Amino acid sequence: MNRKQSIAESALALFAKRGYENTSTQLIAKEAGVSEALIFKHFGNKEKLLTFIIKEGYKRIVENNRGTFQDKDPLAFINTVIELPYKLVWEEPQFWELQYRLLDLEVSLKQHERFMQPLHAMLVKAFKELGYEQPEKETELILIFVEAFWKYLVAHREDNKSKYIELQNFFKNKYAIQQA
């Protein structure tokens, strides 16, 4: 791992644990084992470091999940979307903790919207293929669930995981039963 990556990883961990506002570049430098000047050399300032972490986080998530939504029948696709929050939060807990803390920050919101945007059309298509009367409304319901569920998972990560799986399966069964 190079120094830039080390700085970004240390900053991610600290921002997720302490919050962006409560984490100084001096603390990041100490955690990463580098000088504070090196942070400014690589990123310019703390805000640009945060932007880098958010963009790289979404880039990493997209790369790690490439092909996840392709070549699936409509119901399997919907189930994959329902499983998405659980999968993502457990693969990248610090990143989603940071996102949770930054819900009102523009750079965070824009990157999250960009990440979620392709799912809308794909879900509408899946619901149409399954013969739902209101595919747009079903899509909105699923996207509201996904948005709420990842936040719920971050806020309650220490709880019993089986509770999350039960909730996820409840939602999956809702669509499986309607199409039976």
C-alpha positions in Angstrom: 0.0 0.0 0.0 1.4 3.4 -0.9 1.3 6.5 1.3 -1.7 8.1 -0.4 -3.8 4.9 0.1 -2.6 4.7 3.7 -3.7 8.3 4.3 -7.1 7.6 2.7 -7.7 4.4 4.7 -6.7 6.0 8.0 -8.9 9.0 7.2 -11.8 6.7 6.3 -11.5 4.8 9.6 -11.2 8.0 11.6 -14.0 9.8 9.8 -16.3 6.8 10.2 -15.5 6.5 13.9 -15.1 10.1 15.1 -16.9 12.0 12.3 -15.4 14.4 9.7 -15.7 17.5 11.8 -14.0 15.8 14.8 -11.0 14.5 12.9 -8.0 16.7 12.3 -5.5 16.2 9.6 -2.9 16.0 12.3 -4.7 13.0 13.8 -5.0 11.4 10.3 -1.2 11.9 9.7 -0.4 10.3 13.1 -2.7 7.3 12.3 -1.3 6.9 8.8 2.3 7.3 10.0 3.0 10.2 7.7 3.6 13.9 8.0 0.6 16.3 7.9 2.3 18.1 5.0 2.1 14.8 3.0 -1.7 14.9 3.4 -1.8 18.4 1.9 0.6 17.4 -0.9 -1.6 14.5 -1.9 -5.0 16.0 -1.3 -4.7 19.7 -0.9 -7.0 19.9 2.1 -9.2 17.9 4.3 -12.3 18.5 2.2 -10.6 17.2 -0.9 -9.4 14.2 1.1 -13.0 13.5 2.0 -14.2 13.8 -1.6 -11.5 11.4 -2.7 -12.5 8.9 0.0 -16.2 9.1 -1.1 -15.5 8.8 -4.8 -13.0 6.0 -4.4 -15.4 4.2 -2.0 -18.2 4.2 -4.6 -15.8 3.3 -7.4 -14.5 0.3 -5.3 -18.1 -0.8 -4.6 -19.1 -0.6 -8.2 -16.0 -2.6 -9.3 -16.6 -5.2 -6.6 -20.2 -5.7 -7.7 -19.7 -5.5 -11.4 -22.0 -8.0 -13.1 -24.2 -8.5 -10.0 -27.3 -7.2 -11.7 -26.8 -8.7 -15.2 -28.3 -11.8 -16.7 -30.9 -12.3 -14.1 -34.6 -13.1 -14.4 -36.8 -10.2 -13.1 -37.5 -11.8 -9.7 -33.9 -12.7 -9.1 -32.9 -9.1 -10.0 -35.4 -7.7 -7.5 -34.1 -10.1 -4.8 -30.5 -9.0 -5.6 -31.6 -5.4 -5.1 -33.3 -6.2 -1.8 -30.1 -8.0 -0.6 -27.9 -5.1 -1.7 -27.9 -3.0 1.5 -27.0 -6.0 3.7 -24.2 -7.1 1.3 -22.7 -3.6 1.0 -22.8 -2.6 4.6 -21.1 -5.9 5.6 -18.5 -5.6 2.9 -17.6 -1.9 3.5 -18.8 -1.1 7.1 -16.5 2.0 7.5 -17.5 3.5 4.2 -21.2 3.2 4.9 -20.7 4.5 8.5 -19.1 7.5 6.9 -21.9 7.9 4.4 -24.4 7.7 7.3 -22.6 10.5 9.1 -22.5 12.6 5.9 -26.1 12.3 4.8 -26.5 16.1 4.4 -23.2 16.8 2.6 -23.5 17.6 -1.1 -20.6 15.5 -2.3 -21.8 12.5 -0.5 -25.4 12.9 -1.7 -24.3 13.4 -5.3 -22.1 10.3 -5.3 -24.8 8.2 -3.6 -27.5 9.3 -6.2 -25.1 8.5 -9.0 -24.5 5.1 -7.5 -28.3 4.4 -7.1 -29.6 6.0 -10.3 -29.1 3.0 -12.7 -31.3 0.8 -10.5 -34.5 2.7 -11.1 -34.9 1.9 -14.8 -33.8 -1.7 -14.2 -36.4 -2.2 -11.5 -39.2 -0.7 -13.5 -38.3 -3.0 -16.3 -38.3 -6.0 -14.0 -41.7 -5.1 -12.5 -43.1 -4.7 -15.9 -41.8 -8.1 -17.0 -43.4 -9.6 -13.9 -46.8 -8.0 -14.8 -47.1 -5.6 -11.9 -49.9 -3.0 -12.5 -47.8 -0.1 -11.1 -44.1 -0.8 -11.8 -43.1 2.7 -11.0 -44.7 2.5 -7.5 -43.1 -0.9 -6.8 -39.8 0.6 -7.9 -40.1 3.5 -5.5 -41.1 1.1 -2.7 -38.0 -1.1 -3.2 -35.7 2.0 -3.5 -37.2 3.4 -0.3 -36.5 0.1 1.4 -32.9 -0.1 0.1 -32.3 3.5 1.2 -33.8 3.0 4.7 -32.3 -0.5 5.2 -28.7 0.4 4.7 -29.1 3.3 7.2 -30.8 0.9 9.6 -28.0 -1.6 9.2 -25.3 1.0 9.9 -27.2 2.3 12.9 -27.8 -1.2 14.4 -24.7 -3.1 13.1 -24.0 -4.5 16.5 -27.4 -6.1 16.8 -28.2 -9.7 16.0 -27.7 -10.2 12.2 -30.5 -12.7 12.0 -33.0 -9.9 12.6 -31.7 -8.2 9.4 -31.9 -11.3 7.4 -35.5 -11.9 8.6 -36.5 -8.4 7.5 -34.8 -8.8 4.1 -36.5 -12.2 3.6 -39.8 -10.7 4.5 -39.4 -8.2 1.7 -38.2 -10.9 -0.7 -41.2 -13.1 0.1 -43.6 -10.2 -0.5 -42.7 -10.3 -4.2 -42.3 -14.0 -4.5 -45.8 -14.6 -3.1 -47.4 -11.9 -5.3 -46.1 -13.6 -8.4 -46.8 -17.2 -7.4 
